[in-house]
Amino acid sequence: MAGIRDIEVVVFDVLGTLVDEPGGLRAEIRAAVPAPGDALVEESFSLWQRHREREQRRIGQGRRAYASTDVIDAEAAQLVADHAGLTEPAAIARLATASRRLPPWDDSAAGLDRIARRFPVVGLSNAGRTALLRLAAHAGLRWHQGLSAESVRAYKPAPEVYRLAVDTAGCPPERVLMVAAHAWDLRAAQSNGIRTAYVRRPGGDPPTDTDEFDGWFDELGQLVDELTAT
């Protein structure tokens, strides 16, 4: 790998890349449902994920009007409640905001801090504006600007989400680096002219042999070292 050079702004995916979304959702479901056996938690987690993916896909296809993650997560929480026999309104309401309390990966806060000393750092997420604000505060994530796809009423991998990042960066896309644990996210960024770096995370979407990203890293610290090397 030749190294990542000539970057002005670093853009981070958030869900799955900086925070443990699968682990966090499972923990919130386990705390909410009346009889949280492992099988029920896994069934409920899968139900939540399938609903979110399906509805975001329907929005992208124009088959549903835009709805924020607050709305979609509330729908998912109700599906989980119905499946698990959860009837307490306060518990269902709290479950609907589970994505605001996802735990950071152990190296996320320190890695962001180190990169932010050298580059403007942007968080770019499908999470709604309020959810992203609360999640950043809960997880201790520090960036110079957080951008929600809600601002363009779309979801990644829609191109307008990546254009939002480039417009905010105020420089050519080839001088913007997108960091993610999801190859599908990086492919979409790449198709919009943005440079790309894959960081491996549990539960992420790994690259295939045909992907040609600017960097592939087994952990965030390796990327940080690459970007901050003098």
Backbone torsions as a table, in degrees:
resi	resn	phi	psi	omega
1	MET	NA	127.7	-173.1
2	ALA	-74.3	-19.7	-177.8
3	GLY	105.7	153.3	-178.0
4	ILE	-98.0	116.4	-176.8
5	ARG	-129.4	166.0	174.6
6	ASP	61.0	38.8	177.0
7	ILE	-99.9	138.0	177.0
8	GLU	-107.2	-34.5	-175.2
9	VAL	-136.8	139.2	178.1
10	VAL	-112.4	125.7	-178.6
11	VAL	-112.0	126.9	-179.6
12	PHE	-109.2	129.9	159.7
13	ASP	-63.5	154.5	-174.8
14	VAL	-110.5	-58.0	-173.4
15	LEU	-70.6	114.2	-178.9
16	GLY	93.5	-27.5	-179.2
17	THR	-94.2	-46.6	178.3
18	LEU	-103.1	-23.6	178.6
19	VAL	-128.0	152.4	-179.8
20	ASP	-85.0	85.4	-177.4
21	GLU	-65.4	-49.2	-179.8
22	PRO	-60.4	-46.5	-179.4
23	GLY	-64.5	-39.5	180.0
24	GLY	-67.1	-42.7	178.8
25	LEU	-65.4	-41.7	177.9
26	ARG	-59.9	-42.9	-179.4
27	ALA	-64.1	-40.8	179.2
28	GLU	-67.0	-39.6	177.7
29	ILE	-65.2	-44.1	-179.4
30	ARG	-60.2	-38.6	-179.5
31	ALA	-72.9	-22.5	-173.2
32	ALA	-94.3	-38.2	-170.2
33	VAL	-77.7	149.4	-173.5
34	PRO	-63.3	-40.1	-177.9
35	ALA	-128.1	81.5	-167.5
36	PRO	-80.7	66.0	172.2
37	GLY	-72.1	159.2	-177.2
38	ASP	-57.6	-41.6	-178.0
39	ALA	-63.9	-43.5	-179.4
40	LEU	-66.0	-40.1	178.1
41	VAL	-61.7	-44.7	-179.9
42	GLU	-65.4	-41.6	177.4
43	GLU	-61.7	-43.6	-178.9
44	SER	-67.3	-41.0	177.1
45	PHE	-61.3	-45.9	179.3
46	SER	-62.4	-39.1	178.1
47	LEU	-61.7	-44.7	178.9
48	TRP	-61.2	-50.0	-177.3
49	GLN	-63.6	-42.9	179.6
50	ARG	-62.7	-41.3	179.5
51	HIS	-63.8	-47.4	-179.4
52	ARG	-60.5	-48.1	-178.7
53	GLU	-62.9	-42.2	-179.4
54	ARG	-64.2	-45.5	-176.3
55	GLU	-71.2	-37.4	176.0
56	GLN	-66.3	-35.9	176.6
57	ARG	-66.2	-42.1	178.7
58	ARG	-61.9	-39.6	177.5
59	ILE	-64.0	-43.7	179.0
60	GLY	-63.4	-29.7	179.3
61	GLN	-87.0	-1.3	-179.1
62	GLY	77.3	15.4	-179.4
63	ARG	-91.8	-6.9	175.0
64	ARG	-145.9	140.4	174.9
65	ALA	-63.7	153.2	-178.0
66	TYR	-56.7	136.4	172.4
67	ALA	-135.9	137.7	-177.8
68	SER	-72.9	169.1	177.3
69	THR	-64.8	-25.4	175.5
70	ASP	-60.1	-43.0	180.0
71	VAL	-69.6	-47.4	-176.8
72	ILE	-66.5	-38.9	178.5
73	ASP	-67.8	-35.1	176.3
74	ALA	-64.1	-39.7	175.7
75	GLU	-63.1	-43.3	-180.0
76	ALA	-63.8	-41.2	179.7
77	ALA	-62.2	-38.6	178.6
78	GLN	-68.5	-38.4	175.7
79	LEU	-61.4	-43.7	178.0
80	VAL	-63.3	-44.0	179.7
81	ALA	-59.5	-45.1	179.2
82	ASP	-62.2	-40.0	-178.4
83	HIS	-69.9	-38.2	-173.2
84	ALA	-95.3	-4.6	-179.1
85	GLY	78.4	27.6	178.2
86	LEU	-88.1	122.2	-174.8
87	THR	-121.0	-10.8	-177.6
88	GLU	-72.9	115.6	-176.1
89	PRO	-55.9	-40.3	-178.3
90	ALA	-65.6	-37.3	179.7
91	ALA	-69.2	-38.2	177.8
92	ILE	-66.0	-41.8	179.4
93	ALA	-63.5	-40.3	177.7
94	ARG	-66.7	-41.2	178.8
95	LEU	-60.1	-35.2	-179.5
96	ALA	-62.4	-22.2	-179.8
97	THR	-104.2	20.1	-177.6
98	ALA	-56.7	-34.9	-176.3
99	SER	-70.0	-7.6	176.1
100	ARG	-86.5	-6.8	-173.4
101	ARG	-126.4	32.7	-180.0
102	LEU	-76.5	140.2	-178.2
103	PRO	-78.1	144.7	176.0
104	PRO	-75.7	153.4	166.5
105	TRP	-64.6	154.0	-172.4
106	ASP	-58.1	-29.7	-175.2
107	ASP	-100.5	2.5	-171.9
108	SER	-67.9	-51.8	-175.1
109	ALA	-62.3	-46.5	-179.1
110	ALA	-66.3	-38.9	179.3
111	GLY	-64.5	-44.4	177.0
112	LEU	-60.9	-42.0	-178.8
113	ASP	-60.8	-43.7	-179.1
114	ARG	-65.9	-43.2	-179.4
115	ILE	-67.6	-37.8	-176.9
116	ALA	-67.2	-14.1	174.8
117	ARG	-76.6	-16.3	-177.1
118	ARG	-115.0	-28.9	-173.7
119	PHE	-136.9	151.2	164.9
120	PRO	-62.9	134.7	-177.1
121	VAL	-118.9	132.4	-179.6
122	VAL	-121.6	135.9	168.7
123	GLY	-96.5	126.4	-178.1
124	LEU	-122.6	117.5	-170.4
125	SER	-141.4	150.8	169.3
126	ASN	-71.3	-17.2	178.3
127	ALA	-58.7	141.4	177.6
128	GLY	-61.5	166.2	-174.5
129	ARG	-58.6	-48.7	-179.2
130	THR	-66.7	-42.7	179.1
131	ALA	-60.8	-41.5	-179.1
132	LEU	-66.3	-41.6	177.8
133	LEU	-59.9	-49.3	-177.5
134	ARG	-67.9	-38.0	-179.9
135	LEU	-64.7	-43.6	180.0
136	ALA	-61.1	-41.0	179.7
137	ALA	-67.5	-43.1	-178.4
138	HIS	-64.8	-42.8	-174.5
139	ALA	-86.9	-5.8	-178.9
140	GLY	70.5	32.8	-179.6
141	LEU	-87.9	130.5	-177.9
142	ARG	-121.3	114.5	173.8
143	TRP	-131.7	170.8	-179.9
144	HIS	-81.0	-26.7	175.4
145	GLN	-156.1	135.7	173.8
146	GLY	-103.9	128.8	-179.1
147	LEU	-116.7	126.0	177.0
148	SER	-101.8	139.0	175.6
149	ALA	-61.6	-17.4	176.4
150	GLU	-58.5	-28.0	-178.5
151	SER	-62.9	-26.6	177.9
152	VAL	-112.7	9.6	175.9
153	ARG	52.0	50.2	179.9
154	ALA	-151.8	173.9	176.9
155	TYR	-128.4	142.3	169.9
156	LYS	-55.0	139.7	15.3
157	PRO	-95.9	29.4	177.4
158	ALA	-61.8	136.4	-174.7
159	PRO	-62.2	-28.0	-178.1
160	GLU	-65.5	-23.5	177.1
161	VAL	-68.8	-42.4	179.5
162	TYR	-72.1	-33.7	175.4
163	ARG	-63.9	-34.8	175.9
164	LEU	-58.5	-43.2	179.3
165	ALA	-65.4	-44.1	-179.1
166	VAL	-65.6	-43.7	179.3
167	ASP	-61.4	-39.0	179.2
168	THR	-69.3	-38.7	179.8
169	ALA	-63.7	-32.5	177.5
170	GLY	70.3	28.9	177.6
171	CYS	-145.3	168.3	179.9
172	PRO	-60.3	147.8	-177.5
173	PRO	-58.5	-29.4	-179.7
174	GLU	-71.8	-4.6	175.3
175	ARG	-109.1	11.3	175.3
176	VAL	-109.6	134.2	178.4
177	LEU	-111.3	122.8	175.1
178	MET	-96.6	127.3	179.8
179	VAL	-113.3	128.2	-178.9
180	ALA	-156.4	158.6	174.3
181	ALA	-96.6	6.8	-175.3
182	HIS	-121.7	116.7	-178.6
183	ALA	-62.2	-35.4	-180.0
184	TRP	-61.4	-36.6	179.0
185	ASP	-67.0	-43.8	-179.4
186	LEU	-68.3	-37.0	177.0
187	ARG	-61.0	-41.9	-179.9
188	ALA	-66.6	-41.4	176.5
189	ALA	-61.6	-43.4	-179.4
190	GLN	-61.2	-38.9	-179.8
191	SER	-67.9	-14.6	175.4
192	ASN	-103.0	17.2	173.2
193	GLY	85.3	5.7	-176.4
194	ILE	-87.2	143.5	174.3
195	ARG	-71.2	158.3	-169.9
196	THR	-139.2	143.9	174.9
197	ALA	-139.2	124.2	177.4
198	TYR	-94.0	132.3	174.4
199	VAL	-121.5	124.2	-177.3
200	ARG	-70.5	132.5	174.0
201	ARG	-138.1	148.8	174.2
202	PRO	-58.3	133.4	178.8
203	GLY	80.6	2.4	178.2
204	GLY	-78.0	-175.3	179.5
205	ASP	-109.9	98.7	-173.8
206	PRO	-71.2	154.3	177.7
207	PRO	-67.6	160.8	171.9
208	THR	-99.9	174.3	-179.2
209	ASP	-65.0	-19.1	-178.0
210	THR	-90.6	-9.5	179.2
211	ASP	-73.0	140.1	-179.8
212	GLU	-126.3	71.8	178.2
213	PHE	-83.2	161.5	-178.8
214	ASP	-70.4	-26.2	178.7
215	GLY	-154.1	143.4	174.9
216	TRP	-124.3	125.1	-174.5
217	PHE	-132.2	139.6	178.9
218	ASP	-78.4	-21.6	178.6
219	GLU	-152.9	159.3	-175.6
220	LEU	-62.8	-35.5	-178.8
221	GLY	-58.3	-32.5	178.1
222	GLN	-65.8	-41.2	177.0
223	LEU	-65.0	-43.9	179.8
224	VAL	-58.3	-45.8	179.1
225	ASP	-60.3	-39.9	-179.7
226	GLU	-64.4	-44.4	-175.8
227	LEU	-75.1	-29.0	-174.7
228	THR	-100.5	1.8	178.3
229	ALA	-64.7	137.5	-179.0
230	THR	-90.9	NA	NA
